[in-house]
Amino acid sequence: ALEKAVGVPALEVDLQAAEQAWTMAAQANVSPQELKNKQDLLDSAKEAQQKRDDAETALRAAVNAELLQVGVQEATAAAHAASSAGVHVEVLAAMKAKIDEAVAAQQRRAAAYDVLQAAVAGAPLAVDVEAALGAAAEAE
């Protein structure tokens, strides 16, 4: 049972079942060397799963803001780290979609700001107030 519990990829190990199987193997007088080998595999699985969970938490935190407030570089870096750590594909796809939405919103804001700057760049009496107000509304 212990071999089966830890004989899968580290991110797929059922930690609770593997720990129970290890305890049963220890009680059944499995050799100390074999127990140590399996404990090492179990420890590696725990570490990999913790790394994955931490990376997912960091990614979710990075995109958990209004679109205009998302730190795109930080969120993108967190997405790469999460991918490397084995975060589930569905979670990655959802978070990357939010990053893409943030990029688009921030680009729209930047473009609207440029229009606003152009509208108010002239002499004060030559400013097209309606255009400036419309651009300001777009920039928000």
Helices and strands as residue ranges (DSSP letters): H 2-6, G 10-12, H 15-27, H 32-63, G 67-69, H 72-85, H 89-119, G 124-126, H 129-139
